[in-house]
Amino acid sequence: MVLSFKKIERSTITEDIIEQLREKILFGEIKPGDKLPPERVLAESLSVARTSDREAIRAMQYMGILEVRCGEGTFLSEN
């Protein structure tokens, strides 16, 4: 008898944060143009360090998903 298993994927905290934010976007909890909570608040609500939070935001900014506006905050891209 041969059992088949699905490959176990290892993910980083940053990848987990990105996945959670993407799910909220897909389910309409965050809409284009919406402002995300400040980094500190987001990190606290996810129980992660701000560095992981910042890294996830930066990655999503490079993907074109988020826009970081100096002095204003982080927003879901309109595109």
Buried (B, 14 or more C-beta within 10 A) or exposed (E): EEEEEEEEEEEEBBBBBBEEBBEBBEEEEBEEEEEBEEBEEBBEEBEBEEEBBBBBBEBBBEEEBBBBEEEEEBBBBEE
